[in-house]
Amino acid sequence: QVPFVESGGGLVQPGGSLRLSCLASGFTFSSYYMSWYRQVPGKERELVAGISRTGGTTNYADSVKGRFTISRDNAKNTVYLQMNSLKPEDTAVYYCKAPTLRALDWGQGTQVTVSS
């Protein structure tokens, strides 16, 4: 069973929007802080955003602040990333994870490509 299944990526023009989803399984989703990360080939995985267990607290990388919004639905075991005003430098594979559950594997991620 894959603990994190990301979806919603695709090709979008600069200035466009995408909404990513991540379905989690195999643990008590509502008990864990969740984060979105992204990775470009040849570079380290980068933390993009995080959200507390109840959704009351969110955190963002400076590079996405004001453009991306993280949210979660604990009834659906799902965390979302709404991405607006996308830039070419947002192009990456996006992953979600519960950062404190280090024993769980990463998912396959979802590719986001921002290009005209």
N, C-alpha and C positions, 0 to 999 in steps of 0.2 A: 504494500500500500504506500503510495507516494504521499508524503505528508503535506506537500504544498503544490498546488496546481494553478499556475498563472495563465491568464488569458486576456484577450482584449487588445493586444498589440496590432501593429500594422504600419502601413505607409501613409504618411500625412504631410501636407504642405506646411511650410513655416507659417506660424500663426494659428494653426489648427488645434484641435482638441482630440484627446482620446481618454477613455476610461478603462483602466486596468482592474481586473478582479483576481483575487487569490482565494481559492477554496482550500481550507486547512482541514486535516483529519488526523486521527491517531492520538490526540491529546485534548485536554479541556481548554478549548479555544478561549473562552471568556476569562480564563485565569492568567493569560499571558499578554504582555506587551508585544505588539507586532510592528515590524518594520518593512519598508520597501528599500531595495538596493538596486543598483544598476552597474553593469560592467561593459566596457568596451574592450575588444580584443587587444591584448598586450598591456592592459592596465589593471590596476587593483580594483576590486569590487568597491563601490562607493555607496555609503549610506545616503539615502535620499530623504526619507521621512519615517517617523515613528508615531505610534498612537498607544495610549494607555489602555488598560483592560476595559474600562467603561467608555472610552472615547472622549473623556473629558479633557485630556491633555494631548496635544500634538506637538511635534517638533519637525523642523525642516532644515535641510541643507541650505546655506545662503544662496546657492545657485538656482534653487527652485522656489524660494520663498515668494509668496504672492502670486505664483502661477499654478502650483500644484496643491491639491487638497487630499489628505488621507482621511478615510473614514472606515467604519467597521459595522457589521451587523452580526452580533453574537448569536442570534437565533439561526443564522445561516452559516455560521463558521466561516465568514468571508470578510476579507479586508479589501478595500478599494483604493485606487489612486486616480483621482481626476486630474488630468493634465491639460492645462490651457496655455495659450500663447506659446506653443511649442517652438523650439529653436533647433537648428541643425545639430547643435552640441548636446541636445537631449537624446540623440541617437545612441541606443545601447540595448542590451538585453536586460530586462527588468525582472527582479526576483523578489519574493516575499519570504519572510522567516520570522520566527519567534527567536530573538537573539539570545535568549538565555537557554534555549533548548539546543545546545551545541551538538548533541548526539544525533539529531534528526538531519537527514540529508537535505540538500538544496533541491528545489524543483528544477524543471527544465527551463524555466523562465519564458518570457514572451518578448519577441523582438519589436522594438519601436524604431522606426526609421523616419526621420524628418528631412524631407528633401523636396525641392521643386522640380 
